[in-house]
Amino acid sequence: MILGPVMAAGSQPTEVGALPAALRAHVQNDRFEIVTSIRGLPLGVRDELQTLFGGRLDIAEPGTRFQANDVIETPNLPTRRLAAAGCSIDHCLIYYQRGGIAQTWRVVLFHWTPAATRFEWGGNAPVRLATIEDVRKAVLSGAIKNPTRFW
């Protein structure tokens, strides 16, 4: 059974299964332009990331410091760091690192237009994918697994 995200207003996705066929076609065929910073993402995508992260856009720019482990040395550092991102005409694919006791990597896919943006799919990802093309390949190969409830 393929499950999509279960969402209520202001809530987080509760379960995500295999990439649905319609989304697979988008990921496979869309041309994802590289996005190199959080500010380079469409505003609606940033807003949805903020919602997904519990109300705060808690993500550092690529290559900058973030709270990589559970030992807080510098208060107020983000707990996530953008690794790679790309947007097509109507989708954004985002790959990021999450710090904590054990570092993890996540992928999220958003459908976006100037009028509306929504979370479509995501999950746990392999470590250290280098480019958005590597992320796309991981998504298409089935290497992205169901997430925990912590994005």
VEXPAFI-660389 format. One line per field, with one value per residue: residue number from 1; chain; x, z, y of N, C-alpha, C, O, CB in turn. Coordinates in Angstrom, 2 decimals. Glycine has a CB too. Layout:
pos <- c(NUM ...)
unit <- c(A ...)
n.c1 <- c(X ...)
n.c3 <- c(Z ...)
n.c2 <- c(Y ...)
ca.c1 <- c(X ...)
ca.c3 <- c(Z ...)
ca.c2 <- c(Y ...)
c.c1 <- c(X ...)
c.c3 <- c(Z ...)
c.c2 <- c(Y ...)
o.c1 <- c(X ...)
o.c3 <- c(Z ...)
o.c2 <- c(Y ...)
cb.c1 <- c(X ...)
cb.c3 <- c(Z ...)
cb.c2 <- c(Y ...)
***
This chain:
pos <- c(1 2 3 4 5 6 7 8 9 10 11 12 13 14 15 16 17 18 19 20 21 22 23 24 25 26 27 28 29 30 31 32 33 34 35 36 37 38 39 40 41 42 43 44 45 46 47 48 49 50 51 52 53 54 55 56 57 58 59 60 61 62 63 64 65 66 67 68 69 70 71 72 73 74 75 76 77 78 79 80 81 82 83 84 85 86 87 88 89 90 91 92 93 94 95 96 97 98 99 100 101 102 103 104 105 106 107 108 109 110 111 112 113 114 115 116 117 118 119 120 121 122 123 124 125 126 127 128 129 130 131 132 133 134 135 136 137 138 139 140 141 142 143 144 145 146 147 148 149 150 151)
unit <- c(A A A A A A A A A A A A A A A A A A A A A A A A A A A A A A A A A A A A A A A A A A A A A A A A A A A A A A A A A A A A A A A A A A A A A A A A A A A A A A A A A A A A A A A A A A A A A A A A A A A A A A A A A A A A A A A A A A A A A A A A A A A A A A A A A A A A A A A A A A A A A A A A A A A A A A A)
n.c1 <- c(0.84 0.60 1.28 0.46 1.42 -0.09 -1.93 -2.98 -4.27 -1.52 -0.12 2.21 3.58 2.59 3.12 4.92 5.16 6.41 7.63 5.07 3.75 3.05 4.51 7.03 7.39 7.57 9.94 11.74 11.59 11.48 13.30 15.56 16.65 19.60 19.67 21.31 21.16 19.22 17.68 17.38 15.35 11.89 9.53 7.17 8.01 9.97 8.29 6.74 8.76 9.38 7.00 7.07 9.31 8.39 7.59 9.67 12.18 14.50 17.29 20.53 22.72 24.35 27.44 27.92 28.14 26.29 24.09 25.53 25.69 24.57 25.69 25.62 27.40 27.41 24.85 21.67 22.34 21.22 19.54 19.65 21.12 21.32 22.06 21.81 19.79 17.11 14.97 12.18 9.86 7.54 8.11 10.10 13.04 14.65 17.53 18.88 20.89 20.50 21.25 22.14 21.86 22.49 23.61 21.54 20.21 17.96 15.38 13.11 10.20 8.51 5.49 5.08 3.72 3.30 0.94 0.34 1.81 2.84 3.75 4.85 6.21 8.72 11.67 14.05 17.45 20.35 23.72 25.71 25.18 26.23 25.27 22.33 21.52 22.52 20.83 18.35 18.75 18.96 16.37 14.85 15.86 14.84 16.16 15.50 14.04 11.21 10.48 11.36 9.32 10.52 11.58)
n.c3 <- c(0.00 -0.85 0.80 1.26 2.50 5.60 6.65 8.74 9.28 10.06 11.02 11.01 8.47 8.88 8.00 5.36 2.35 -0.30 -3.20 -4.98 -8.26 -9.95 -8.83 -9.11 -11.87 -12.15 -10.65 -12.11 -14.71 -14.55 -14.80 -12.56 -11.26 -9.76 -6.40 -4.20 -1.67 1.33 1.07 -1.66 -2.21 -3.12 -1.55 -0.55 -0.21 1.75 3.81 4.17 4.95 7.39 8.78 8.73 10.32 12.80 13.28 13.11 10.94 10.95 9.88 8.60 6.28 3.43 4.24 6.48 10.08 12.29 14.72 15.19 16.84 20.01 22.01 23.21 22.23 21.14 21.67 20.03 17.41 14.27 14.00 11.74 8.44 5.19 2.42 -0.32 -2.96 -5.27 -7.72 -9.83 -12.36 -10.89 -8.60 -5.66 -4.52 -1.68 0.23 3.30 6.28 9.55 12.82 16.10 18.55 16.90 13.73 10.95 7.61 5.42 2.91 1.28 -0.67 -2.28 -3.70 -5.53 -6.26 -7.20 -5.91 -4.01 -1.81 -1.00 1.10 -0.34 -0.26 1.40 3.31 5.18 4.21 2.32 3.51 2.81 0.02 -2.93 -4.89 -6.35 -8.39 -7.54 -5.37 -6.67 -8.05 -5.84 -4.79 -6.93 -6.99 -4.79 -2.42 -0.44 2.62 4.82 7.02 10.45 12.97 13.31 11.67)
n.c2 <- c(-1.18 2.19 5.09 8.48 11.76 12.46 15.05 17.69 20.97 22.95 20.78 17.99 15.79 12.43 9.86 8.45 6.76 4.72 6.47 7.92 7.08 9.28 11.38 10.30 10.46 13.24 13.79 12.33 13.45 16.26 19.34 20.23 23.14 24.23 25.24 27.28 28.35 28.98 31.29 31.30 29.58 29.30 31.53 30.34 27.69 27.98 28.83 26.49 24.69 25.85 25.35 22.53 22.14 22.79 25.44 27.24 28.43 26.55 26.06 25.90 27.59 26.01 24.47 26.07 26.61 24.49 22.96 20.22 17.99 16.57 18.05 21.15 23.72 26.25 28.28 28.68 27.94 26.64 23.45 22.02 21.65 22.86 20.86 20.24 21.48 21.84 23.30 22.89 23.89 23.52 22.04 21.47 20.02 19.03 18.50 17.77 17.97 16.74 17.51 16.21 13.60 11.46 12.11 12.70 12.42 14.00 14.05 16.14 16.77 19.26 20.51 23.37 26.58 30.02 30.65 28.63 26.22 22.90 20.15 17.17 14.71 12.72 11.65 9.60 9.78 8.63 9.25 12.15 12.87 14.37 16.20 17.77 16.14 13.66 13.35 13.19 10.74 9.01 9.24 8.17 5.58 4.37 4.65 6.44 6.37 5.73 8.43 9.29 10.78 13.15 15.86)
ca.c1 <- c(0.00 1.36 0.68 0.94 1.48 -1.35 -1.70 -4.06 -3.74 -0.47 0.47 3.33 3.26 2.73 3.70 5.16 5.64 7.17 7.33 3.97 4.11 2.94 5.66 8.21 7.53 8.08 11.33 12.54 11.56 11.62 14.65 15.75 17.69 20.30 19.45 22.51 20.95 17.84 17.01 17.12 14.13 10.68 9.02 6.21 8.77 10.54 7.19 6.39 9.85 9.19 5.90 7.57 10.29 7.76 7.31 10.88 13.00 15.68 18.20 21.70 23.15 25.35 28.82 28.05 28.00 24.96 24.18 25.76 25.52 23.71 26.44 25.39 28.55 27.00 23.38 20.94 22.68 20.18 19.78 19.70 21.93 21.03 23.16 21.56 18.39 16.83 13.57 11.71 8.79 6.49 8.55 11.42 13.62 15.58 18.32 19.53 21.49 19.92 22.15 21.55 22.62 23.01 23.30 20.75 20.02 16.56 14.95 11.70 9.75 7.36 4.86 4.94 3.35 3.22 -0.30 0.24 2.90 2.47 4.63 4.33 6.87 10.05 12.11 15.46 18.27 21.75 24.59 26.66 24.94 26.99 24.59 20.90 21.39 22.69 19.60 17.33 19.03 18.61 14.91 14.35 16.31 14.18 17.07 14.90 13.18 10.24 11.10 10.83 8.43 11.35 12.12)
ca.c3 <- c(0.00 -0.93 1.61 1.09 3.77 6.27 7.25 9.14 9.31 11.04 11.53 10.24 7.84 9.85 7.39 3.93 1.81 -1.55 -4.07 -5.89 -9.67 -10.53 -8.35 -9.72 -13.21 -11.99 -10.22 -13.21 -15.93 -14.33 -14.78 -11.27 -11.24 -8.47 -5.45 -3.37 -0.33 1.82 0.46 -3.06 -2.32 -3.17 -0.24 -0.09 0.22 3.05 4.78 4.45 5.75 8.74 9.36 8.91 11.40 14.07 13.46 12.97 9.80 11.70 8.94 8.25 4.89 3.15 4.65 7.69 11.34 12.80 15.91 14.58 17.80 21.13 22.95 22.79 22.47 20.74 21.66 18.91 16.08 13.72 14.16 10.40 7.48 3.80 1.71 -1.75 -3.27 -6.66 -7.99 -11.21 -12.54 -9.89 -7.48 -5.05 -3.88 -0.70 0.94 4.41 7.39 10.85 13.92 17.29 19.08 15.69 12.56 9.92 6.37 5.00 1.64 1.20 -1.97 -2.19 -4.89 -5.27 -7.25 -6.48 -5.14 -2.94 -1.69 -0.09 1.25 -1.09 0.01 1.98 4.14 5.54 3.00 2.50 3.90 1.93 -1.42 -3.27 -5.78 -6.49 -9.28 -6.67 -4.58 -7.59 -8.27 -4.61 -4.73 -7.94 -6.72 -3.59 -1.27 0.57 3.45 5.64 8.07 11.80 13.06 13.52 10.42)
ca.c2 <- c(0.00 3.43 6.13 9.84 12.43 12.71 16.36 18.58 22.33 23.19 19.55 17.46 14.52 11.36 8.67 8.58 5.49 4.79 7.60 7.61 7.09 10.63 12.14 9.70 11.04 14.61 13.76 11.78 14.24 17.70 19.91 20.90 24.16 24.19 26.32 27.21 28.92 28.99 32.45 31.01 28.78 30.12 31.90 29.32 26.51 28.35 28.80 25.09 24.14 26.38 24.56 21.18 22.17 23.13 26.85 28.06 28.02 26.11 25.41 26.73 27.60 24.98 24.71 26.88 25.88 24.16 22.11 18.92 16.90 16.92 18.88 22.53 24.58 27.59 28.34 29.29 27.44 25.77 22.01 21.43 22.39 22.56 20.21 20.41 21.78 22.17 23.56 22.89 24.88 23.34 21.19 21.71 18.85 19.58 17.50 18.46 17.22 17.06 17.18 15.61 12.46 10.81 12.92 12.04 13.18 13.93 14.62 16.52 17.22 20.15 21.05 24.80 27.58 31.29 30.73 27.64 25.24 21.81 19.01 16.03 13.43 12.85 10.55 9.47 9.67 8.25 10.35 12.84 12.96 15.58 17.14 17.53 14.98 12.49 13.26 12.67 9.32 8.30 9.21 7.24 4.21 3.84 4.76 7.30 5.53 6.45 9.23 9.31 11.94 14.33 16.36)
c.c1 <- c(0.88 0.60 1.27 0.99 0.08 -1.17 -3.02 -3.45 -2.72 0.19 1.62 2.91 3.49 3.33 3.82 5.70 6.47 6.73 6.21 4.38 4.07 4.11 6.96 8.46 8.06 9.56 12.23 12.67 11.74 13.08 14.77 16.94 18.30 19.97 20.57 22.34 19.48 17.07 16.71 15.90 12.92 10.14 8.04 6.91 9.42 9.47 6.80 7.50 9.71 8.09 6.38 8.52 9.69 7.61 8.50 11.68 14.39 16.63 19.30 21.98 24.19 26.74 29.00 27.82 26.53 25.16 24.30 25.58 24.67 24.43 26.33 26.57 28.22 25.47 22.86 21.42 21.52 20.55 19.84 20.61 21.60 22.26 23.03 20.08 18.28 15.34 13.31 10.61 7.70 6.85 9.91 11.81 14.74 16.21 19.05 20.00 20.82 20.88 21.39 22.43 23.26 22.64 22.53 20.62 18.59 16.40 13.48 11.42 8.49 6.82 4.69 4.50 3.34 1.98 -0.35 1.43 2.44 3.58 4.03 4.94 8.21 10.42 13.58 16.27 19.66 22.60 25.39 26.42 25.49 26.19 23.09 20.64 21.58 21.43 18.48 17.52 18.66 17.10 14.37 14.74 15.60 15.05 16.54 13.87 12.24 10.94 10.60 9.90 9.20 11.99 13.30)
c.c3 <- c(0.00 -0.15 1.26 2.44 4.32 7.03 7.63 9.21 10.41 11.57 10.64 9.57 8.84 9.26 5.89 3.44 0.57 -2.38 -5.04 -7.35 -10.28 -10.09 -8.94 -11.11 -13.12 -11.63 -11.36 -14.38 -15.74 -14.38 -13.49 -11.38 -9.85 -7.67 -4.42 -1.97 0.06 1.17 -1.02 -3.28 -2.41 -1.76 0.31 0.41 1.58 4.14 5.16 5.23 7.20 9.46 9.67 10.10 12.72 14.34 13.35 11.78 10.33 10.79 8.54 6.76 4.67 3.61 5.89 8.94 11.66 14.00 15.45 15.54 18.96 22.21 22.46 23.21 22.15 20.69 20.40 17.52 15.57 13.91 12.82 9.52 6.07 3.15 0.20 -1.95 -4.75 -6.84 -9.49 -11.30 -11.47 -8.74 -6.96 -4.29 -2.97 0.09 2.05 5.47 8.67 11.93 15.08 17.79 17.94 14.51 11.54 8.72 5.92 3.60 1.77 -0.21 -1.76 -3.59 -4.59 -6.51 -6.50 -5.58 -3.94 -2.98 -0.73 -0.06 0.45 -0.67 0.66 2.81 4.49 4.29 3.33 2.85 2.72 0.44 -1.85 -4.05 -5.80 -7.44 -8.50 -5.83 -5.45 -7.81 -7.04 -4.46 -5.69 -7.68 -5.53 -2.35 -0.17 1.32 4.27 6.76 9.46 11.84 13.26 12.21 10.70)
c.c2 <- c(1.24 4.49 7.47 10.51 12.66 14.01 17.01 19.97 22.50 21.95 19.10 16.16 13.39 10.09 8.87 7.25 5.71 5.99 7.23 7.81 8.49 11.50 11.61 10.30 12.47 14.60 13.28 12.75 15.75 18.12 20.72 21.85 24.17 25.44 26.21 27.80 28.83 30.13 32.23 30.15 29.70 30.36 30.86 28.06 26.80 28.33 27.37 24.38 24.59 25.61 23.14 21.09 22.66 24.62 27.78 27.54 27.70 25.33 26.38 26.62 26.48 25.40 25.55 26.02 25.63 23.26 20.66 17.75 17.38 17.72 20.33 23.39 26.03 27.62 29.03 28.89 26.60 24.30 21.27 22.29 21.92 21.94 20.41 20.70 22.10 22.37 23.49 23.94 24.72 22.39 21.66 20.46 19.36 18.44 18.24 17.49 17.68 16.60 16.56 14.49 11.69 11.69 12.08 12.97 12.95 14.52 14.96 17.04 18.04 20.43 22.53 25.56 28.91 31.39 29.77 26.68 24.16 20.76 17.87 14.70 13.70 11.64 10.64 9.17 9.15 9.48 10.89 12.68 14.32 16.62 16.84 16.37 13.68 12.26 12.68 11.17 8.49 8.17 8.16 5.79 3.57 3.92 5.66 6.47 6.39 7.20 8.88 10.50 13.23 14.75 17.24)
o.c1 <- c(1.83 -0.57 2.47 0.63 -0.83 -0.35 -4.03 -2.23 -3.01 1.00 1.94 1.99 4.48 3.98 2.92 6.61 7.13 5.60 6.38 5.26 4.95 4.65 7.88 9.59 8.90 10.35 13.34 13.73 12.12 13.98 14.14 18.08 17.57 19.99 20.75 23.27 18.62 15.93 15.85 15.44 12.94 10.26 8.09 6.45 9.40 9.71 6.57 7.21 9.89 8.24 6.11 8.54 10.44 7.51 8.35 11.84 15.34 16.76 19.04 21.55 24.83 27.17 30.14 27.37 25.66 26.28 23.30 25.33 24.11 23.83 26.87 26.73 28.71 24.87 23.55 20.96 20.88 21.72 20.07 20.84 21.59 23.37 24.01 19.23 19.23 14.53 14.11 10.46 7.00 5.97 10.74 11.03 15.65 15.52 19.76 19.56 20.61 21.28 20.17 23.62 24.43 21.46 22.84 20.90 18.07 17.18 12.69 12.27 7.52 7.59 4.20 4.86 3.38 1.99 -1.01 1.96 1.73 4.25 2.83 4.27 8.79 9.62 14.27 15.84 20.10 22.23 25.70 27.35 25.23 26.42 22.65 19.63 20.88 21.02 17.75 16.55 18.10 16.60 13.52 14.03 15.74 14.71 17.08 12.95 12.43 11.88 9.55 9.71 8.60 12.86 13.91)
o.c3 <- c(0.79 -0.42 0.99 3.44 3.58 7.94 6.94 9.18 11.58 12.49 9.64 10.05 9.57 9.97 5.25 4.05 0.41 -2.26 -5.84 -7.65 -11.05 -10.88 -9.24 -11.46 -13.93 -12.23 -11.54 -14.99 -16.69 -14.04 -13.35 -11.56 -8.85 -8.20 -3.82 -1.17 -0.79 0.75 -1.57 -4.41 -1.84 -0.88 1.49 1.37 2.46 5.25 6.33 6.08 8.13 10.63 10.75 10.82 13.66 15.50 13.48 11.63 10.17 10.91 8.19 6.08 5.62 3.40 6.32 8.86 11.35 14.27 15.34 15.10 18.92 23.24 21.42 24.39 22.82 19.77 19.79 16.54 16.36 13.98 12.78 9.79 5.80 3.30 -0.48 -1.19 -5.38 -6.21 -10.30 -10.41 -11.18 -7.98 -7.71 -3.52 -3.43 0.57 1.79 5.55 8.87 11.96 15.04 17.48 18.01 14.31 11.31 8.82 6.02 3.17 2.30 -0.85 -1.15 -4.54 -3.52 -7.63 -5.27 -4.60 -2.94 -4.05 0.24 -1.07 0.53 -0.71 0.49 3.00 4.14 3.42 4.48 2.53 1.78 -0.31 -1.18 -3.87 -5.34 -7.31 -8.76 -5.61 -5.01 -7.75 -7.17 -4.05 -5.32 -8.09 -5.29 -1.33 0.93 0.72 4.41 7.38 9.62 10.83 13.36 11.70 9.77)
o.c2 <- c(1.32 4.77 7.57 9.89 13.03 14.08 16.88 20.11 22.22 22.04 19.75 15.49 13.41 9.33 9.41 6.68 6.73 6.46 6.31 8.63 8.85 12.27 12.37 10.61 12.87 15.33 13.78 12.86 16.44 17.35 21.77 21.42 24.13 26.56 25.15 27.75 28.62 29.94 32.91 30.00 30.79 29.51 30.53 27.44 25.94 27.87 27.08 23.54 23.80 25.26 22.62 20.08 22.92 25.04 29.00 26.33 28.47 24.11 27.53 25.69 26.06 26.53 25.75 24.88 26.44 22.84 19.95 16.63 18.48 18.03 20.69 23.73 26.94 27.06 29.85 29.46 25.90 23.95 20.06 23.46 20.72 22.45 20.71 20.22 22.56 21.69 23.97 24.78 25.69 21.99 22.17 19.91 20.05 17.53 19.21 16.34 18.88 15.43 16.41 14.44 11.31 11.98 10.91 14.17 11.84 15.37 14.18 17.65 17.58 20.57 22.90 25.22 28.91 32.13 30.08 26.37 24.44 20.52 17.62 13.67 14.77 10.73 11.60 8.41 9.20 10.61 10.16 12.40 15.32 17.82 15.79 15.67 12.70 11.12 11.80 10.41 7.40 7.12 7.35 4.88 2.37 3.33 5.66 5.93 7.59 6.69 8.26 11.17 14.30 14.05 17.77)
cb.c1 <- c(-0.96 1.59 0.86 0.05 2.23 -1.76 -0.93 -4.71 -4.87 -1.02 -0.58 4.56 4.12 1.40 2.86 6.15 4.47 7.00 8.60 2.74 3.19 1.61 5.73 8.05 6.17 7.27 11.50 11.93 10.28 10.99 14.93 15.97 17.14 21.82 18.00 23.62 21.43 17.81 17.88 18.30 13.99 9.61 8.33 5.26 9.87 11.21 5.97 6.10 11.23 8.85 4.68 8.28 11.45 8.53 6.70 11.75 13.05 15.27 17.43 22.94 23.75 25.37 29.53 27.06 28.67 24.07 22.93 27.14 26.89 23.12 27.96 24.07 29.75 27.63 22.86 21.01 24.01 19.95 18.69 18.27 23.45 20.59 23.21 22.01 17.86 17.35 13.14 11.20 8.18 5.27 8.64 11.40 14.16 14.86 19.32 18.58 23.04 18.50 22.89 20.14 21.71 22.45 24.58 19.34 21.05 15.65 15.20 11.33 9.49 7.72 3.48 6.25 1.94 3.21 -1.47 -1.08 4.23 1.12 4.80 4.58 7.04 10.13 11.83 15.66 18.36 22.30 25.53 28.01 23.39 28.19 25.17 20.19 22.42 23.92 19.18 17.39 20.51 19.20 14.31 14.85 17.79 13.77 18.40 14.24 14.01 9.21 10.86 11.97 7.43 12.42 11.06)
cb.c3 <- c(1.21 -2.41 3.09 0.11 3.65 7.22 6.29 10.52 9.48 12.17 11.63 11.14 6.57 10.45 7.71 3.61 1.51 -2.36 -4.84 -5.57 -10.45 -10.12 -6.82 -9.83 -13.94 -10.92 -8.99 -13.69 -16.61 -12.99 -16.06 -10.13 -11.64 -8.68 -4.77 -4.05 -0.28 3.37 0.61 -3.65 -1.10 -4.04 -0.32 -1.21 -0.83 2.98 4.21 3.15 5.18 8.69 8.40 7.63 11.02 15.16 14.76 14.28 8.69 12.90 7.68 9.06 4.50 1.64 3.56 7.65 12.48 11.71 16.85 14.01 18.31 21.73 23.05 23.39 21.64 19.34 22.91 19.03 16.10 12.23 15.01 9.78 7.77 3.03 2.04 -2.56 -2.41 -7.59 -7.42 -11.66 -13.94 -10.56 -7.92 -4.10 -4.94 0.26 -0.02 5.02 7.45 11.03 14.38 17.01 19.92 15.51 11.93 10.46 5.26 6.01 0.44 2.27 -2.95 -1.47 -5.24 -4.75 -7.93 -7.47 -6.04 -3.05 -1.19 -0.51 2.77 -2.55 -1.28 2.83 3.47 6.60 2.30 1.22 5.00 2.24 -1.77 -4.06 -7.20 -6.98 -10.43 -5.75 -4.01 -8.95 -8.61 -3.39 -5.06 -9.30 -6.47 -3.81 -1.73 -0.07 4.37 6.23 7.80 12.90 14.19 14.58 9.62)
cb.c2 <- c(0.00 3.86 5.84 10.64 13.74 11.52 17.26 18.15 23.34 23.96 18.44 17.25 14.30 11.05 7.42 9.76 4.58 3.49 8.06 8.48 6.17 11.28 12.11 8.15 11.01 15.36 12.84 10.48 14.00 18.11 20.82 19.86 25.57 24.06 26.25 27.92 30.39 29.12 33.69 30.33 27.82 29.44 33.25 28.95 26.12 29.75 29.53 24.34 24.58 27.87 24.53 20.71 23.05 22.54 27.04 28.04 29.14 25.25 24.90 26.29 28.99 24.66 25.34 28.06 26.65 23.48 22.30 18.88 16.38 15.68 18.43 23.08 24.12 27.99 29.08 30.76 26.62 26.08 21.40 21.31 22.22 23.83 18.72 19.15 22.96 21.08 24.93 21.47 24.74 22.83 19.71 22.97 17.81 20.57 16.74 19.47 17.41 16.40 18.43 15.10 11.53 9.35 13.49 11.62 12.75 14.67 13.63 17.60 16.02 21.46 20.32 25.38 27.26 32.44 30.43 26.85 25.91 21.17 18.62 16.24 12.60 14.10 9.26 8.37 11.03 7.55 9.92 12.37 12.81 15.20 17.08 18.81 15.06 12.67 14.65 13.42 9.11 9.02 10.60 7.65 4.21 2.42 5.27 8.59 4.63 5.47 10.70 9.40 11.76 14.07 17.12)
***
